[in-house]
């Protein structure tokens, strides 16, 4: 069996089983390719259509064992492999944190936030840091910045610490257990925040793969805004006068606008749409609050 044939077989099985995607991959083909290449210890950029890439019966059996585990348990593939990728950067992940997929990573990679991070010493906060992926990406993007990752979950911060060490950023990323801004200190030029924002009705409809993630990092109360309300009220206290808050709200735009009718954020375009990541300047937050 060729590598392409094996990937196509896995794709078909994933589709037939009706598993859910969106935790590192968007559809069955990408998930099948990731599953096969990881199980066979092959680079993720391996040419699937190379006819010389054949798979032995023993390796096919190894792939099928992982495929069956994915289908039968409905555990996300990232938890089964212990690894996830965001903007081409690898991160350790397990059930202590949600799987990294924040859209903020896209706007960061596009350079749209560079103007808020001065050339001299800069301070960046990653609020609700989870496994530390945004903190790491921020530190990699802005070598002049020190980054402070905050999260309510000590277990999540254990994962974040592993990723900080993995990318040799221990001297530039500080991690703190924090309920909101409780552990913040000093002023920050930029605050990144991918908070729990899923509303209660959506939480109840989540497929098993997403229910495998920590609810603490997903559930935002009846309208998804429970964390966001105090965040918006308090953020300006921790920002420099020319600083900004970048806030992900996902598909909660209707709830967001009902909760904050007088707030006019800048919406940043992402692959998932142009009303999922908001930028709020410190001066605008002061005027609003």
C-alpha positions, 0 to 999 in steps of 0.5 A: 500500500502506498502512503497516499492510499493509506491516508485516503483509507484513513480519511474515508474511515474518519468520515464514515465514523462521523468524528469531529474536527477543528482541533488542529485540523479542519477536515478528514483529509488533513486529520488522516495525513497528520495521523499517518505521518505522526504514527510513521515518524515521517515529517509533516511535509512528506510528499504523500504522492511519492510512489516510492513511499510504500507502507509495510503491513506492520506499519499499516497495523500501527496506523490502524491501531491509532485510527481505531483509538481516535474513532472509538474514544473520540479523543482529539488526535492532539491528545493521542499524539501529545503534540499540536501545531500553531503557525508552524510551531510545535507545542506539547499538549494534553488534557490539562489544556485546550488544544491550541488554535487561537485566531490571535496567532494569525493576526500576530503572524501577519504583523498587524500588532507590531505597532503596539510592541515598541522597539525598546523593552516591551511587555506583553501579557498572554491572559488565559495562556493555557498551554502557553502557545500564544506566549511562545509565539509572541516571544518569538515574534518580538525578541525585544519583549518580555511576556507574562502568561497568566492562567487560573489553572495550575495544571495548564501552566504545567503544560505551558512551562514545558512549552516555554522550556521546549522553545528555550524561552525561560528567561523571557516568559513568566508564568503565573497562576492568576484569576483574571488580572490578579497576578498582573504587575506593572503596565503592558504594551499589549494584552493578548486574551483568548478567554473562555467564551462559549455560551451555555447552549453551545457548550451543551451541543459540543461533540465528544472531542471538544467535551474532552477539553477542560470546560474551564477554558471553554465555558463563558456562562449563559451568554459566553461573556462571564470572563469578558465582562470584568476583563474589559472593565479592568484591562485599561488599568494594566495597559500603557496609554498607547497599549491595546487589548486583543480579544478573541470572541469566536462566533459570539459576536451577537452575544458580544454586541448585546453585552457591550452595545456602546463598545466599538472595537477594531475587528481584525480579519482572520481565516474564520471571519472578520468579527472574531478577534477584536482590538481595543486600544487603551484610550478607547477602553478608558473612555468606555469604562 
